[in-house]
Amino acid sequence: MGIFDNVRRINFAMVFKIVGWLLMIEAAFMAVPAIVAVFWQGPDCIEICCCSAFTCLFGYCLNRMIHPQHNTLSKREGFLLTALIWIVFSLFGMLPFLFSTTPLNIVDAFFEAICGFTTTGCSSYPLLDELGPGLTLWRALMQWIGGMGIILFTLAVVPMLNHAGGMQMFNAEVTGITHEKTKPRISSTAKSLWTVYIVLTILCILLLWAGPMDLFESICHAFGTMSTGGFSTSNDGLAYWSSSYIDIVVTVFMFLGGANFTMIVFAASGQWARAKRNHTLKVYVYIILSSYALITLGLLCQNLVNDWQDATIFPLFQVMAGITSTGYTLSSLPLWSPFCIAILLPLIFMGACAGSTSGGCKIDRIVVLGKYVANSVRTALMPNKVTSVVIDRRVLAPDLVQKSIAFLLLYCIVICGGALLLTPFNIPVSDSLFTALSCVSNSGISPSSLGMATDMAALPGAAKLLLGLLMLIGRLEIFTIIILFTPSFWRK
């Protein structure tokens, strides 16, 4: 009885009221591809309009019919709302895929939606070139929304949440060890991050449009690049245009998408010194350059360098696509040697900087682990020496160090557990491990892209639901999801 009493104390009314607001925001986003479909006189305009109207009506009724006794949210409600809204957004976001002129079954539609919102970038569509402009834009828009974060957008446009548990939701969704605010108020911080995100997206659109892409293709690929999601308008991906200019532009903006957006905000506001001394950003650059050099050396030894692009643009592009979890792949990737592929695997596992749109366990935690191991070695040699993990001239609290190490351990356990659960679907062990890694890191690279036998799009429905769960766990960085399954969460 005590457990149920505590469950009742959770402010469910306020949680579902906010869900109603968020669904109306999703409906507004969904209306954009509907308008585009009408403008282009393409298919699915009526279907997407109806899906948008239904989502808006459901959200409005949910918001108006629920009257919470108080508007505050505790840490528990923050975790619950963050996990719930990603699932709800995917459930309503899949509606256009269910009722379009090229419909998917319910599992594939949900898989497509959660791949979009978590910026994983897998797809259930066999022929992307045959999709209408409305569905194509909705796929890209889902990734763009999910890249910076659904909750973070809400904090920017609904200021009252600044007083109603905004910090709890901010901490539950934003990636990283510590969450540095650019402004004193959470809503102001959210606005500054989203402003930089929008400006960079617009700049990416203009630069892509200056190349061989038309405006619509530029918008879709800018959304997929800045969100580090990787959805394309063609099954051939960027290889469809065969343009070094596009590859260079996308590489630059993948790099920006993988950087900590707080540092970009500081740099944009004139605080260059604060951004330049960020240790994680330096490590991010060092890892990219060293990985690029090793892969280029491997390609030279394999005699796969036929022109200057093979030694410059292509390996750097693939390194950026791997470390930022964007998931774009080169057509020549299956020909790469095991040495080159092996270099990509830790990049996919690690991801880029915390506070970015990339997936992975984040470089910040790897840096903490490295410093902790180095300190442990020193302590073994000099037992009386007191050591601390210092990053950016600040001593990290021991509980943050422990939490980072625990996260990395859980991250490996989730990947191994996901791989184990995939083997009953007759997926080879190596393919299962890579598929689980790709989904938890939100990279979305299919094993078939590396020359393996397994194609994620061809997996059975139950396997796709499992992959969707792994994507969600990875996007919300494990703790936000796992904590919901602990009895203490509901008791205290």
Secondary structure, DSSP 8 states (H G I E B T S, - for coil): -HHHHHHHHS-HHHHHHHHHHHHHHHHHHHHHHHHHHHHTT-TTHHHHHHHHHHHHHHHHHHHHH---S-----HHHHHHHHHHHHHHHHHHHTHHHHHSSS---HHHHHHHHHHHHTT------S-GGGS-HHHHHHHHHHHHHHHH-HHHHHHHH-GGGGTTTHHHHHHHHS-SSS---SSSSHHHHHHHHHHHHHHHHHHHHHHHHTTTS-HHHHHHHHHHHHTT----SSTTGGGGT--HHHHHHHHHHHHHHHS-HHHHHHHHTT-HHHHHT-HHHHHHHHHHHHHHHHHHHHHHHTT---SHHHHTHHHHHHHHHHHTT-----TTGGGS-HHHHHHHHHHHHH-S-TTSS--SS-HHHHHHHHHHHHHHHHHHH-TT-----EETTEE--HHHHHHHHHHHHHHHHHHHHHHHHHGGGT--HHHHHHHHHHHHTT----GGGGT-S--GGGS-HHHHHHHHHHHHHHHTTTHHHHGGGSHHHHH-
